[in-house]
């Protein structure tokens, strides 16, 4: 596993570790701020997931035979 974690993967692992460390640091010092940040992220995720704009663009791309990943 360590030998596979090179180059681009290592960069992604470091970024993920930094983000997780920041979130845990906020949770340790100010739980109210942590809860409000998590609630905001959940709300934004739900808005993005159920957005009609996203569905419209998916329908257009599927009708043209091109899929976007």
Biopython code that builds the backbone (N, CA, C, O; Angstrom):
import numpy as np
from Bio.PDB.StructureBuilder import StructureBuilder

atoms = [
    (1, "UNK", "N", (0.828, -1.188, 0.000)),
    (1, "UNK", "CA", (0.000, 0.000, 0.000)),
    (1, "UNK", "C", (0.873, 1.253, 0.000)),
    (1, "UNK", "O", (0.568, 2.224, -0.692)),
    (2, "UNK", "N", (1.941, 1.231, 0.763)),
    (2, "UNK", "CA", (2.811, 2.404, 0.833)),
    (2, "UNK", "C", (3.471, 2.657, -0.512)),
    (2, "UNK", "O", (3.622, 3.807, -0.922)),
    (3, "UNK", "N", (3.865, 1.593, -1.200)),
    (3, "UNK", "CA", (4.506, 1.765, -2.499)),
    (3, "UNK", "C", (3.529, 2.299, -3.539)),
    (3, "UNK", "O", (3.941, 2.986, -4.474)),
    (4, "UNK", "N", (2.234, 1.995, -3.391)),
    (4, "UNK", "CA", (1.229, 2.507, -4.323)),
    (4, "UNK", "C", (0.901, 3.978, -4.075)),
    (4, "UNK", "O", (0.402, 4.654, -4.975)),
    (5, "UNK", "N", (1.167, 4.476, -2.888)),
    (5, "UNK", "CA", (0.821, 5.853, -2.530)),
    (5, "UNK", "C", (1.910, 6.814, -2.987)),
    (5, "UNK", "O", (2.613, 7.408, -2.170)),
    (6, "UNK", "N", (2.038, 6.956, -4.286)),
    (6, "UNK", "CA", (3.039, 7.868, -4.835)),
    (6, "UNK", "C", (2.387, 8.822, -5.813)),
    (6, "UNK", "O", (1.286, 8.575, -6.303)),
    (7, "UNK", "N", (3.063, 9.893, -6.085)),
    (7, "UNK", "CA", (2.617, 10.838, -7.109)),
    (7, "UNK", "C", (1.276, 11.452, -6.803)),
    (7, "UNK", "O", (1.076, 12.059, -5.751)),
    (8, "UNK", "N", (0.361, 11.288, -7.734)),
    (8, "UNK", "CA", (-0.953, 11.918, -7.639)),
    (8, "UNK", "C", (-1.739, 11.402, -6.438)),
    (8, "UNK", "O", (-2.429, 12.174, -5.771)),
    (9, "UNK", "N", (-1.640, 10.121, -6.162)),
    (9, "UNK", "CA", (-2.359, 9.557, -5.019)),
    (9, "UNK", "C", (-1.853, 10.142, -3.706)),
    (9, "UNK", "O", (-2.640, 10.420, -2.802)),
    (10, "UNK", "N", (-0.562, 10.324, -3.603)),
    (10, "UNK", "CA", (0.005, 10.874, -2.375)),
    (10, "UNK", "C", (-0.497, 12.299, -2.141)),
    (10, "UNK", "O", (-0.786, 12.686, -1.008)),
    (11, "UNK", "N", (-0.596, 13.065, -3.208)),
    (11, "UNK", "CA", (-1.131, 14.423, -3.089)),
    (11, "UNK", "C", (-2.568, 14.423, -2.601)),
    (11, "UNK", "O", (-2.942, 15.241, -1.760)),
    (12, "UNK", "N", (-3.377, 13.506, -3.124)),
    (12, "UNK", "CA", (-4.775, 13.414, -2.699)),
    (12, "UNK", "C", (-4.870, 12.998, -1.237)),
    (12, "UNK", "O", (-5.710, 13.506, -0.494)),
    (13, "UNK", "N", (-4.009, 12.074, -0.828)),
    (13, "UNK", "CA", (-4.006, 11.626, 0.565)),
    (13, "UNK", "C", (-3.638, 12.779, 1.492)),
    (13, "UNK", "O", (-4.240, 12.933, 2.555)),
    (14, "UNK", "N", (-2.658, 13.589, 1.105)),
    (14, "UNK", "CA", (-2.244, 14.718, 1.937)),
    (14, "UNK", "C", (-3.336, 15.771, 2.048)),
    (14, "UNK", "O", (-3.556, 16.328, 3.124)),
    (15, "UNK", "N", (-4.018, 16.044, 0.948)),
    (15, "UNK", "CA", (-5.111, 17.023, 0.977)),
    (15, "UNK", "C", (-6.242, 16.515, 1.860)),
    (15, "UNK", "O", (-6.784, 17.265, 2.672)),
    (16, "UNK", "N", (-6.599, 15.249, 1.705)),
    (16, "UNK", "CA", (-7.658, 14.673, 2.530)),
    (16, "UNK", "C", (-7.283, 14.712, 4.010)),
    (16, "UNK", "O", (-8.119, 15.025, 4.858)),
    (17, "UNK", "N", (-6.036, 14.398, 4.316)),
    (17, "UNK", "CA", (-5.573, 14.458, 5.702)),
    (17, "UNK", "C", (-5.636, 15.866, 6.263)),
    (17, "UNK", "O", (-5.997, 16.056, 7.424)),
    (18, "UNK", "N", (-5.288, 16.852, 5.452)),
    (18, "UNK", "CA", (-5.366, 18.239, 5.897)),
    (18, "UNK", "C", (-6.786, 18.680, 6.173)),
    (18, "UNK", "O", (-7.052, 19.363, 7.162)),
    (19, "UNK", "N", (-7.700, 18.291, 5.297)),
    (19, "UNK", "CA", (-9.110, 18.651, 5.487)),
    (19, "UNK", "C", (-9.670, 17.981, 6.735)),
    (19, "UNK", "O", (-10.345, 18.620, 7.542)),
    (20, "UNK", "N", (-9.386, 16.688, 6.888)),
    (20, "UNK", "CA", (-9.879, 15.980, 8.074)),
    (20, "UNK", "C", (-9.273, 16.548, 9.353)),
    (20, "UNK", "O", (-9.964, 16.664, 10.365)),
    (21, "UNK", "N", (-7.994, 16.902, 9.317)),
    (21, "UNK", "CA", (-7.353, 17.501, 10.481)),
    (21, "UNK", "C", (-7.968, 18.836, 10.848)),
    (21, "UNK", "O", (-8.148, 19.137, 12.028)),
    (22, "UNK", "N", (-8.291, 19.635, 9.846)),
    (22, "UNK", "CA", (-8.926, 20.930, 10.110)),
    (22, "UNK", "C", (-10.307, 20.748, 10.727)),
    (22, "UNK", "O", (-10.678, 21.466, 11.655)),
    (23, "UNK", "N", (-11.060, 19.793, 10.211)),
    (23, "UNK", "CA", (-12.403, 19.542, 10.751)),
    (23, "UNK", "C", (-12.323, 19.073, 12.200)),
    (23, "UNK", "O", (-13.086, 19.539, 13.046)),
    (24, "UNK", "N", (-11.412, 18.163, 12.486)),
    (24, "UNK", "CA", (-11.261, 17.668, 13.854)),
    (24, "UNK", "C", (-10.765, 18.780, 14.781)),
    (24, "UNK", "O", (-11.197, 18.862, 15.931)),
    (25, "UNK", "N", (-9.869, 19.630, 14.295)),
    (25, "UNK", "CA", (-9.390, 20.750, 15.096)),
    (25, "UNK", "C", (-10.504, 21.703, 15.470)),
    (25, "UNK", "O", (-10.566, 22.177, 16.605)),
    (26, "UNK", "N", (-11.381, 21.987, 14.525)),
    (26, "UNK", "CA", (-12.531, 22.851, 14.814)),
    (26, "UNK", "C", (-13.442, 22.181, 15.832)),
    (26, "UNK", "O", (-13.941, 22.833, 16.749)),
    (27, "UNK", "N", (-13.659, 20.871, 15.669)),
    (27, "UNK", "CA", (-14.543, 20.147, 16.591)),
    (27, "UNK", "C", (-13.993, 20.155, 18.013)),
    (27, "UNK", "O", (-14.761, 20.215, 18.972)),
    (28, "UNK", "N", (-12.680, 20.097, 18.157)),
    (28, "UNK", "CA", (-12.089, 20.071, 19.496)),
    (28, "UNK", "C", (-12.232, 21.400, 20.229)),
    (28, "UNK", "O", (-12.406, 21.421, 21.447)),
    (29, "UNK", "N", (-12.160, 22.502, 19.500)),
    (29, "UNK", "CA", (-12.150, 23.811, 20.147)),
    (29, "UNK", "C", (-13.502, 24.505, 20.181)),
    (29, "UNK", "O", (-13.765, 25.297, 21.086)),
    (30, "UNK", "N", (-14.365, 24.220, 19.209)),
    (30, "UNK", "CA", (-15.650, 24.908, 19.166)),
    (30, "UNK", "C", (-16.686, 23.981, 18.541)),
    (30, "UNK", "O", (-16.842, 23.953, 17.320)),
    (31, "UNK", "N", (-17.385, 23.231, 19.365)),
    (31, "UNK", "CA", (-18.321, 22.231, 18.871)),
    (31, "UNK", "C", (-19.505, 22.869, 18.141)),
    (31, "UNK", "O", (-20.038, 22.277, 17.202)),
    (32, "UNK", "N", (-19.927, 24.074, 18.559)),
    (32, "UNK", "CA", (-21.044, 24.738, 17.880)),
    (32, "UNK", "C", (-20.674, 25.096, 16.443)),
    (32, "UNK", "O", (-21.480, 24.925, 15.527)),
    (33, "UNK", "N", (-19.460, 25.592, 16.250)),
    (33, "UNK", "CA", (-19.000, 25.916, 14.906)),
    (33, "UNK", "C", (-18.894, 24.656, 14.057)),
    (33, "UNK", "O", (-19.258, 24.667, 12.881)),
    (34, "UNK", "N", (-18.403, 23.581, 14.638)),
    (34, "UNK", "CA", (-18.292, 22.308, 13.934)),
    (34, "UNK", "C", (-19.664, 21.820, 13.481)),
    (34, "UNK", "O", (-19.834, 21.406, 12.334)),
    (35, "UNK", "N", (-20.630, 21.871, 14.377)),
    (35, "UNK", "CA", (-21.981, 21.412, 14.034)),
    (35, "UNK", "C", (-22.588, 22.281, 12.944)),
    (35, "UNK", "O", (-23.242, 21.762, 12.040)),
    (36, "UNK", "N", (-22.387, 23.595, 13.010)),
    (36, "UNK", "CA", (-22.947, 24.475, 11.984)),
    (36, "UNK", "C", (-22.266, 24.256, 10.633)),
    (36, "UNK", "O", (-22.931, 24.316, 9.598)),
    (37, "UNK", "N", (-20.969, 24.007, 10.622)),
    (37, "UNK", "CA", (-20.267, 23.726, 9.364)),
    (37, "UNK", "C", (-20.767, 22.415, 8.766)),
    (37, "UNK", "O", (-21.025, 22.338, 7.565)),
    (38, "UNK", "N", (-20.905, 21.387, 9.597)),
    (38, "UNK", "CA", (-21.396, 20.095, 9.110)),
    (38, "UNK", "C", (-22.824, 20.216, 8.580)),
    (38, "UNK", "O", (-23.155, 19.636, 7.546)),
    (39, "UNK", "N", (-23.672, 20.969, 9.287)),
    (39, "UNK", "CA", (-25.046, 21.169, 8.828)),
    (39, "UNK", "C", (-25.062, 21.892, 7.484)),
    (39, "UNK", "O", (-25.835, 21.539, 6.593)),
    (40, "UNK", "N", (-24.214, 22.896, 7.342)),
    (40, "UNK", "CA", (-24.126, 23.606, 6.066)),
    (40, "UNK", "C", (-23.670, 22.709, 4.932)),
    (40, "UNK", "O", (-24.205, 22.780, 3.826)),
    (41, "UNK", "N", (-22.681, 21.862, 5.201)),
    (41, "UNK", "CA", (-22.209, 20.933, 4.169)),
    (41, "UNK", "C", (-23.287, 19.930, 3.778)),
    (41, "UNK", "O", (-23.436, 19.599, 2.602)),
    (42, "UNK", "N", (-24.032, 19.450, 4.755)),
    (42, "UNK", "CA", (-25.115, 18.508, 4.462)),
    (42, "UNK", "C", (-26.199, 19.183, 3.634)),
    (42, "UNK", "O", (-26.701, 18.596, 2.675)),
    (43, "UNK", "N", (-26.562, 20.400, 3.992)),
    (43, "UNK", "CA", (-27.579, 21.137, 3.237)),
    (43, "UNK", "C", (-27.118, 21.385, 1.807)),
    (43, "UNK", "O", (-27.891, 21.194, 0.868)),
    (44, "UNK", "N", (-25.863, 21.811, 1.629)),
    (44, "UNK", "CA", (-25.352, 22.038, 0.275)),
    (44, "UNK", "C", (-25.319, 20.751, -0.541)),
    (44, "UNK", "O", (-25.613, 20.767, -1.736)),
    (45, "UNK", "N", (-24.967, 19.646, 0.091)),
    (45, "UNK", "CA", (-24.954, 18.358, -0.598)),
    (45, "UNK", "C", (-26.357, 17.968, -1.038)),
    (45, "UNK", "O", (-26.550, 17.496, -2.159)),
    (46, "UNK", "N", (-27.333, 18.162, -0.163)),
    (46, "UNK", "CA", (-28.712, 17.831, -0.519)),
    (46, "UNK", "C", (-29.232, 18.730, -1.634)),
    (46, "UNK", "O", (-29.934, 18.261, -2.530)),
    (47, "UNK", "N", (-28.895, 20.012, -1.588)),
    (47, "UNK", "CA", (-29.313, 20.930, -2.648)),
    (47, "UNK", "C", (-28.715, 20.501, -3.979)),
    (47, "UNK", "O", (-29.404, 20.486, -4.999)),
    (48, "UNK", "N", (-27.435, 20.154, -3.971)),
    (48, "UNK", "CA", (-26.792, 19.732, -5.209)),
    (48, "UNK", "C", (-27.386, 18.421, -5.718)),
    (48, "UNK", "O", (-27.574, 18.245, -6.921)),
    (49, "UNK", "N", (-27.673, 17.523, -4.815)),
    (49, "UNK", "CA", (-28.184, 16.205, -5.208)),
    (49, "UNK", "C", (-29.565, 16.299, -5.843)),
    (49, "UNK", "O", (-29.850, 15.597, -6.813)),
    (50, "UNK", "N", (-30.412, 17.150, -5.311)),
    (50, "UNK", "CA", (-31.786, 17.238, -5.786)),
    (50, "UNK", "C", (-32.053, 18.460, -6.656)),
    (50, "UNK", "O", (-33.208, 18.824, -6.877)),
    (51, "UNK", "N", (-31.006, 19.089, -7.145)),
    (51, "UNK", "CA", (-31.155, 20.285, -7.968)),
    (51, "UNK", "C", (-31.724, 19.937, -9.341)),
    (51, "UNK", "O", (-31.230, 19.021, -9.998)),
    (52, "UNK", "N", (-32.760, 20.658, -9.783)),
    (52, "UNK", "CA", (-33.300, 20.399, -11.125)),
    (52, "UNK", "C", (-32.330, 20.817, -12.231)),
    (52, "UNK", "O", (-32.391, 20.279, -13.336)),
    (53, "UNK", "N", (-31.444, 21.763, -11.950)),
    (53, "UNK", "CA", (-30.451, 22.163, -12.950)),
    (53, "UNK", "C", (-29.550, 20.999, -13.325)),
    (53, "UNK", "O", (-29.235, 20.811, -14.501)),
    (54, "UNK", "N", (-29.142, 20.237, -12.364)),
    (54, "UNK", "CA", (-28.261, 19.095, -12.615)),
    (54, "UNK", "C", (-28.982, 18.044, -13.449)),
    (54, "UNK", "O", (-28.397, 17.472, -14.369)),
    (55, "UNK", "N", (-30.237, 17.791, -13.134)),
    (55, "UNK", "CA", (-31.000, 16.800, -13.892)),
    (55, "UNK", "C", (-31.188, 17.241, -15.332)),
    (55, "UNK", "O", (-31.130, 16.415, -16.243)),
    (56, "UNK", "N", (-31.412, 18.520, -15.550)),
    (56, "UNK", "CA", (-31.580, 19.028, -16.905)),
    (56, "UNK", "C", (-30.318, 18.814, -17.717)),
    (56, "UNK", "O", (-30.396, 18.391, -18.870)),
    (57, "UNK", "N", (-29.160, 19.095, -17.146)),
    (57, "UNK", "CA", (-27.910, 18.904, -17.876)),
    (57, "UNK", "C", (-27.636, 17.428, -18.111)),
    (57, "UNK", "O", (-27.062, 17.072, -19.140)),
    (58, "UNK", "N", (-28.033, 16.552, -17.178)),
    (58, "UNK", "CA", (-27.856, 15.118, -17.378)),
    (58, "UNK", "C", (-28.753, 14.619, -18.497)),
    (58, "UNK", "O", (-28.342, 13.777, -19.295)),
    (59, "UNK", "N", (-29.978, 15.132, -18.563)),
    (59, "UNK", "CA", (-30.886, 14.710, -19.624)),
    (59, "UNK", "C", (-30.380, 15.146, -20.988)),
    (59, "UNK", "O", (-30.460, 14.384, -21.952)),
    (60, "UNK", "N", (-29.860, 16.362, -21.079)),
    (60, "UNK", "CA", (-29.325, 16.845, -22.348)),
    (60, "UNK", "C", (-28.125, 16.025, -22.784)),
    (60, "UNK", "O", (-28.004, 15.692, -23.962)),
    (61, "UNK", "N", (-27.239, 15.695, -21.857)),
    (61, "UNK", "CA", (-26.048, 14.936, -22.221)),
    (61, "UNK", "C", (-26.396, 13.504, -22.582)),
    (61, "UNK", "O", (-25.750, 12.925, -23.455)),
    (62, "UNK", "N", (-27.403, 12.906, -21.934)),
    (62, "UNK", "CA", (-27.759, 11.528, -22.264)),
    (62, "UNK", "C", (-28.485, 11.464, -23.599)),
    (62, "UNK", "O", (-28.385, 10.456, -24.298)),
    (63, "UNK", "N", (-29.212, 12.508, -23.972)),
    (63, "UNK", "CA", (-29.896, 12.496, -25.256)),
    (63, "UNK", "C", (-28.926, 12.683, -26.412)),
    (63, "UNK", "O", (-29.218, 12.260, -27.530)),
    (64, "UNK", "N", (-27.783, 13.304, -26.166)),
    (64, "UNK", "CA", (-26.799, 13.479, -27.226)),
    (64, "UNK", "C", (-25.843, 12.303, -27.312)),
    (64, "UNK", "O", (-25.003, 12.255, -28.211)),
    (65, "UNK", "N", (-25.958, 11.347, -26.383)),
    (65, "UNK", "CA", (-25.085, 10.182, -26.405)),
    (65, "UNK", "C", (-23.769, 10.384, -25.696)),
    (65, "UNK", "O", (-22.908, 9.505, -25.731)),
    (66, "UNK", "N", (-23.592, 11.526, -25.052)),
    (66, "UNK", "CA", (-22.358, 11.820, -24.335)),
    (66, "UNK", "C", (-22.657, 11.785, -22.846)),
    (66, "UNK", "O", (-23.599, 12.426, -22.380)),
    (67, "UNK", "N", (-21.860, 11.040, -22.104)),
    (67, "UNK", "CA", (-22.041, 11.013, -20.658)),
    (67, "UNK", "C", (-20.902, 11.761, -19.995)),
    (67, "UNK", "O", (-19.749, 11.674, -20.417)),
    (68, "UNK", "N", (-21.243, 12.492, -18.957)),
    (68, "UNK", "CA", (-20.260, 13.282, -18.223)),
    (68, "UNK", "C", (-20.031, 12.616, -16.879)),
    (68, "UNK", "O", (-20.982, 12.362, -16.138)),
    (69, "UNK", "N", (-18.786, 12.334, -16.562)),
    (69, "UNK", "CA", (-18.455, 11.688, -15.277)),
    (69, "UNK", "C", (-17.607, 12.609, -14.462)),
    (69, "UNK", "O", (-17.216, 12.264, -13.347)),
]
sb = StructureBuilder()
sb.init_structure("model")
sb.init_model(0)
sb.init_chain("A")
sb.init_seg("    ")
for serial, (resi, resn, name, xyz) in enumerate(atoms, 1):
    if name == "N":
        sb.init_residue(resn, " ", resi, " ")
    sb.init_atom(name, np.array(xyz, "f"), 0.0, 1.0, " ", f" {name:<3s}", serial, name[0])
structure = sb.get_structure()
